[in-house]
Amino acid sequence: MADLRRQTHIPIATGERLFSRFDFKNLFTLGAADIVQPDLSHAGGITECKKIADMAETWDIALAPHCPLGPIALAACLQIDAVCQNAFIQEQSQGIHYNQANDLTHYLDNPQVFKFADGFVQIPQGPGLGIDINEDAVRQRAAEGHRWRNPIWRHPDGSIAEW
C-alpha cells in the first residue's frame, strides 16, 4: 500500500479491519495511508479509536470512522468526530440497501437525532451518547435472531469481488 500511495495522487483509505492502535502504527510508519477508517465496534471502542485518531493526526492523516453497525456505533463515532481535528467525513449506513429491513433508526426512541440535512448531521447532545434506544424493538429483533453473512459478489469474469 505504501508503494501504491507513492505512485498515485488518489488518497488511500484503509483500516476498517484493523483492531488496535498497534495495527494502525504500521500504516503510519510505512506511509501507507492518507485516511484511516477505524471501526469503533471492532477496534476497542471510543478510547482506543480516539488514540488511533490522535496518532493519525500526528502523521497528518485524516480520519473517517467506519460505521456500518447501528445507532450506538454511529452515535459513538459522531462523538469522536466532534473532538478530532482530523475527522473529515463520517460513514453511516442509514437507508443503505443492505439495511432496509433493519435500518439504524428503527432502534431509536428519538430517530430525529440522526436527521441528515445537506450531507450533515448534528452531534447528538443528550446524556451519554445522545440517543435513546428503543429496548422493546431491540428485544423483538433479538428474539427473531439473524444469520447475516457477508454477501458474495462476483466480477463479470466470475472472480470474487470485495465490498
HELIX and SHEET records of a PDB file:
HELIX    1   1 ALA A    2  ARG A    6  1                                   5    
HELIX    2   2 ARG A   21  LEU A   30  1                                  10    
HELIX    3   3 GLY A   45  THR A   58  1                                  14    
HELIX    4   4 PRO A   71  VAL A   83  1                                  13    
HELIX    5   5 HIS A   97  ASN A  102  5                                   6    
HELIX    6   6 LEU A  104  TYR A  107  5                                   4    
HELIX    7   7 PRO A  111  PHE A  114  5                                   4    
HELIX    8   8 GLU A  135  GLU A  144  1                                  10    
SHEET    1   A 3 ALA A  13  THR A  14  0                                        
SHEET    2   A 3 ILE A  35  VAL A  36  1                                        
SHEET    3   A 3 ALA A  62  LEU A  63  1                                        
SHEET    1   B 2 TRP A 153  ARG A 154  0                                        
SHEET    2   B 2 ILE A 160  ALA A 161 -1                                        
END                                                                             
